[in-house]
């Protein structure tokens, strides 16, 4: 039985590419969705509740300020490879900015999302979960 992204790659005839060649904003693009899905999964699995409550809780955890705060906790835990991906994402110049975030928070959040995208494409799902768990205090979930 195929695991991870293998089935997706086969079904859509996707070629493996060196993920180090992806632009940091491309990594952040997919990383944003990956992180949101992880958070939504955690919240839903914690118990059934009204969707508006789920949305409010998820939104508070995926906003740029929250991701920036997570990076303060996570940065010392990162490997050299992960730190390099984070820094590339943080230093990427995006044509847009979050409405309710400082530029510094937005850049750190972009770095965080680039790291999530990199780990996802690398199929290192356990590391994604490890970092999310370390970065979000359990009482906030």
C-alpha contacts under 8 A as a table, 3 or more apart, distances in Angstrom:
res1	aa1	res2	aa2	distance
2	X	6	X	5.88
2	X	7	X	5.90
3	X	6	X	5.89
3	X	7	X	6.92
4	X	7	X	7.31
4	X	123	X	6.52
5	X	8	X	5.23
5	X	9	X	6.12
5	X	123	X	7.18
6	X	9	X	5.07
6	X	10	X	6.16
7	X	10	X	5.11
7	X	11	X	6.01
8	X	11	X	5.25
8	X	12	X	6.15
8	X	14	X	7.72
9	X	12	X	5.53
9	X	13	X	5.52
9	X	14	X	4.58
9	X	15	X	7.01
10	X	13	X	5.00
10	X	14	X	6.54
11	X	14	X	7.92
17	X	21	X	7.99
18	X	21	X	5.75
18	X	22	X	7.65
19	X	22	X	5.46
19	X	118	X	6.93
19	X	121	X	6.96
19	X	122	X	7.30
22	X	26	X	6.34
22	X	27	X	6.62
23	X	26	X	5.20
23	X	27	X	6.45
24	X	27	X	5.02
24	X	28	X	6.11
24	X	85	X	7.41
24	X	88	X	5.95
24	X	89	X	4.72
24	X	92	X	6.55
24	X	111	X	7.84
24	X	114	X	5.73
25	X	28	X	4.83
25	X	29	X	6.02
25	X	89	X	6.48
25	X	92	X	6.86
25	X	94	X	7.41
25	X	110	X	7.58
25	X	114	X	6.75
26	X	29	X	4.97
26	X	30	X	6.63
26	X	114	X	7.54
27	X	30	X	5.51
27	X	31	X	5.88
27	X	89	X	7.94
27	X	113	X	7.07
27	X	114	X	4.48
27	X	115	X	7.22
27	X	116	X	7.66
27	X	117	X	4.66
27	X	118	X	5.88
28	X	31	X	4.73
28	X	32	X	5.86
28	X	89	X	7.03
28	X	110	X	5.93
28	X	111	X	7.13
28	X	112	X	7.60
28	X	113	X	4.41
28	X	114	X	3.74
28	X	115	X	7.26
28	X	116	X	7.34
28	X	117	X	5.82
29	X	32	X	5.52
29	X	33	X	7.09
29	X	113	X	7.31
29	X	114	X	7.38
29	X	117	X	7.35
30	X	33	X	5.36
30	X	34	X	6.29
30	X	113	X	7.71
30	X	114	X	7.81
30	X	116	X	7.94
30	X	117	X	5.18
31	X	34	X	4.90
31	X	35	X	6.00
31	X	113	X	4.52
31	X	114	X	5.65
31	X	115	X	6.96
31	X	116	X	4.55
31	X	117	X	3.56
31	X	118	X	7.26
31	X	120	X	7.33
32	X	35	X	5.39
32	X	36	X	6.18
32	X	113	X	5.26
32	X	114	X	7.93
32	X	116	X	7.46
32	X	117	X	7.35
33	X	36	X	5.11
33	X	37	X	6.08
34	X	37	X	5.18
34	X	38	X	6.25
34	X	116	X	6.84
34	X	117	X	6.91
34	X	120	X	7.32
35	X	38	X	5.09
35	X	39	X	6.24
35	X	62	X	7.54
35	X	113	X	7.35
35	X	116	X	6.68
36	X	39	X	5.17
36	X	40	X	6.06
36	X	58	X	7.55
36	X	62	X	6.46
37	X	40	X	5.05
37	X	41	X	5.94
38	X	41	X	5.14
38	X	42	X	6.24
38	X	129	X	7.88
39	X	42	X	5.18
39	X	43	X	6.22
39	X	58	X	6.35
39	X	61	X	7.59
39	X	62	X	7.82
40	X	43	X	5.16
40	X	44	X	6.05
40	X	54	X	7.64
40	X	58	X	6.32
41	X	44	X	5.25
41	X	45	X	5.97
42	X	45	X	5.24
42	X	46	X	6.15
42	X	141	X	7.76
43	X	46	X	5.19
43	X	47	X	6.99
43	X	54	X	6.74
43	X	58	X	7.53
43	X	141	X	6.86
44	X	47	X	5.59
44	X	48	X	6.18
44	X	49	X	7.93
44	X	54	X	7.44
45	X	48	X	7.51
49	X	53	X	6.85
49	X	54	X	6.99
50	X	53	X	5.46
50	X	54	X	6.57
51	X	54	X	4.92
51	X	55	X	6.04
52	X	55	X	5.02
52	X	56	X	6.16
53	X	56	X	5.17
53	X	57	X	6.14
54	X	57	X	5.23
54	X	58	X	6.00
55	X	58	X	5.12
55	X	59	X	5.89
56	X	59	X	5.15
56	X	60	X	6.27
57	X	60	X	5.31
57	X	61	X	6.61
57	X	141	X	7.93
58	X	61	X	5.22
58	X	62	X	6.20
59	X	62	X	5.28
59	X	63	X	6.01
60	X	63	X	5.83
60	X	66	X	7.04
61	X	66	X	5.63
61	X	67	X	7.25
62	X	66	X	6.35
62	X	67	X	6.36
63	X	66	X	5.50
63	X	67	X	6.39
64	X	67	X	5.11
64	X	68	X	6.00
64	X	98	X	7.27
64	X	101	X	6.25
64	X	105	X	5.89
64	X	106	X	5.46
64	X	108	X	7.87
64	X	109	X	5.15
65	X	68	X	5.07
65	X	69	X	6.23
65	X	101	X	6.25
65	X	102	X	7.98
65	X	105	X	5.49
65	X	106	X	7.30
65	X	109	X	7.36
66	X	69	X	5.10
66	X	70	X	6.24
67	X	70	X	4.99
67	X	71	X	6.41
67	X	105	X	7.81
67	X	108	X	7.35
67	X	109	X	5.08
67	X	112	X	6.76
68	X	71	X	5.21
68	X	72	X	6.87
68	X	105	X	5.18
68	X	106	X	7.36
68	X	108	X	5.14
68	X	109	X	5.06
68	X	112	X	7.59
69	X	72	X	5.36
69	X	73	X	7.06
70	X	73	X	5.30
70	X	74	X	6.11
70	X	135	X	4.78
70	X	136	X	6.68
71	X	74	X	4.77
71	X	75	X	5.44
71	X	108	X	7.07
71	X	109	X	7.88
71	X	112	X	6.83
71	X	135	X	7.28
72	X	75	X	5.81
72	X	76	X	7.95
73	X	76	X	6.98
73	X	77	X	7.85
73	X	134	X	7.62
73	X	135	X	5.90
74	X	77	X	5.24
74	X	78	X	6.55
74	X	131	X	6.82
74	X	134	X	7.14
74	X	135	X	6.04
75	X	78	X	5.46
75	X	83	X	7.20
78	X	81	X	7.84
78	X	82	X	5.59
78	X	83	X	5.68
79	X	82	X	5.11
79	X	83	X	6.00
80	X	83	X	5.04
80	X	84	X	6.14
81	X	84	X	5.21
81	X	85	X	6.49
82	X	85	X	5.15
82	X	86	X	6.15
82	X	115	X	6.58
83	X	86	X	5.01
83	X	87	X	6.06
84	X	87	X	5.17
84	X	88	X	6.18
85	X	88	X	5.14
85	X	89	X	6.28
85	X	111	X	7.33
85	X	114	X	6.74
85	X	115	X	5.80
85	X	118	X	7.47
86	X	89	X	5.16
86	X	90	X	6.03
86	X	111	X	4.38
86	X	112	X	5.93
86	X	114	X	6.25
86	X	115	X	5.35
87	X	90	X	4.91
87	X	91	X	5.94
87	X	111	X	6.10
88	X	91	X	5.26
88	X	92	X	6.07
88	X	111	X	6.81
89	X	92	X	5.20
89	X	107	X	7.47
89	X	108	X	7.85
89	X	110	X	5.58
89	X	111	X	3.86
89	X	112	X	7.34
89	X	113	X	7.68
89	X	114	X	5.37
89	X	115	X	7.58
90	X	107	X	4.67
90	X	108	X	5.12
90	X	109	X	7.28
90	X	110	X	5.56
90	X	111	X	4.01
90	X	112	X	7.63
91	X	107	X	6.82
91	X	111	X	7.56
92	X	107	X	7.76
94	X	97	X	7.21
97	X	101	X	7.81
97	X	103	X	7.26
97	X	106	X	6.65
98	X	101	X	5.56
98	X	102	X	7.96
98	X	106	X	6.45
101	X	105	X	6.04
101	X	106	X	6.02
102	X	105	X	5.18
102	X	106	X	6.09
103	X	106	X	5.02
103	X	107	X	6.13
104	X	107	X	5.24
104	X	108	X	6.26
105	X	108	X	5.21
105	X	109	X	5.99
106	X	109	X	5.05
106	X	110	X	6.13
107	X	110	X	5.01
107	X	111	X	6.27
108	X	111	X	4.99
108	X	112	X	6.20
109	X	112	X	4.92
109	X	113	X	6.14
110	X	113	X	5.07
110	X	114	X	6.08
111	X	114	X	5.04
111	X	115	X	6.24
112	X	115	X	5.11
112	X	116	X	6.30
113	X	116	X	4.96
113	X	117	X	6.12
114	X	117	X	5.06
114	X	118	X	6.06
115	X	118	X	5.02
115	X	119	X	6.15
116	X	119	X	5.24
116	X	120	X	6.09
116	X	128	X	6.49
117	X	120	X	5.03
117	X	121	X	6.13
118	X	121	X	5.27
118	X	122	X	6.01
119	X	122	X	4.89
119	X	123	X	6.02
119	X	124	X	5.18
119	X	125	X	6.88
119	X	127	X	7.25
119	X	128	X	6.54
120	X	123	X	4.81
120	X	124	X	5.94
120	X	125	X	6.22
120	X	128	X	7.45
121	X	124	X	7.69
124	X	127	X	5.53
124	X	128	X	6.69
125	X	128	X	5.09
125	X	129	X	6.39
126	X	129	X	5.18
126	X	130	X	6.06
127	X	130	X	4.87
127	X	131	X	6.08
128	X	131	X	5.33
128	X	132	X	6.17
129	X	132	X	5.13
129	X	133	X	5.96
130	X	133	X	5.22
130	X	134	X	6.18
131	X	134	X	5.08
131	X	135	X	5.93
132	X	135	X	5.07
132	X	136	X	6.12
133	X	136	X	5.66
133	X	137	X	7.41
133	X	138	X	7.59
134	X	137	X	7.16
136	X	140	X	6.77
136	X	141	X	7.53
137	X	140	X	5.56
137	X	141	X	7.30
138	X	141	X	5.44
